[in-house]
Amino acid sequence: MATATKAPPTSSEVARRAGVSRTTVSFVLNDVRDQGISDATRAKVLAAARDMGYQPNAAARTLAGGSTGTVALVIPKGSHLYVDVFLAQLAASINEECHRHGLRMLIESTEDDGREPGGFVNLVRSRRIDGLIVVNLPTSAFEHLVRIQDAGIPMVVLAGGQTGMERFQTVGNDTMLSAQIAVDHLMSLGHQRIAYVSFAPPEYDVVNGREAGWRNALRKRGIEPDPTWVEYGDISAQSGYEATRRLIARGGKFTALFAGNDTIAFGAIRALREAGLRIPEDVALVGYDDIPLAAFATPPLTTMRSDPISHGRDAMQLLWAQLNPDANIPRPQHERSAQLVIRESCGARARPKAAPRAAASAKAPTKRAKTTTKA
């Protein structure tokens, strides 16, 4: 007669044997070191797992508890990672946090060729993803996010300050307010004819949010936005270059330009120079994100610092709390304040207020390093 095979022990059984929570077992067996777990507790969990023959691999977790140890980062197109520095930094930060928690990250795109709109919902279910972080999905994807939430799949949306997202757990800057701060800065320098080049087409909520911030800033000063001052890029610097060329070709006499992100701003710099326009003497320029190359542009780029590294950490902290509902995991500040970083491209480089010439020269490097202004 065949002998019944004994089922492998689960992490819950290890937790009961050790007298700790399942979350503590997960932290110990995945070697997470910054959760305040004592050496004695760690030794007790390891001894219980060893005595019970517990194997904390992905297959065992799936069989025992329905968990795959995998989270998905859902983005519109895989090709965006090649050209969008913000997205690449965000992905790197989330991946690092996944490793810290003993998880794996899977990147899924929603608009690549051959993908059915909204098909990522079934894809997530079929692959038994434990949770997902969603970035820059178009407005048409809202109903799919609702389906995921209704299915009880842990999810965090990068959608700081965007309307209609109140039902989801979100992280990110208030994109409309941050854009308004950028344009307010240009207006404080005397500019009234301020053009806007978005970083993507208008079917994305975050694009519409930044455009709304641009409009709000102008209207606050009694200026009705001119539709001929708006153009739409498509993620890459090349698209920013082409969009800025279209603006210039219309003959609109704008004196400042707000770029939807820094990658677009780099394309705009080339287009403005080819048209014989100097930055900032003829056209002041402000970007968004403060990517690492922004400080090395010519001239150095004034921009809004969005901090994708912190967004990635916050998103994973929120998702980890959903994956471990019994743990006392603090919620992060889900909407961080963007920062206006003033450099030469806007024409308002910070200088010492009143100091002897020699002293001002000696302190110039230090002062330049502190040109960040909190929003």
Helices and strands as residue ranges (DSSP letters): H 11-18, H 22-29, H 39-52, H 58-65, E 70-75, H 80-83, H 85-100, E 104-109, H 119-126, E 131-135, G 139-141, H 142-150, E 155-158, E 170-171, H 175-188, E 194-198, H 205-220, G 227-229, E 230-232, H 237-249, E 256-259, H 262-274, E 284-289, G 294-296, E 302-305, H 308-323, E 339-341, G 344-346, H 357-369, E 372-374
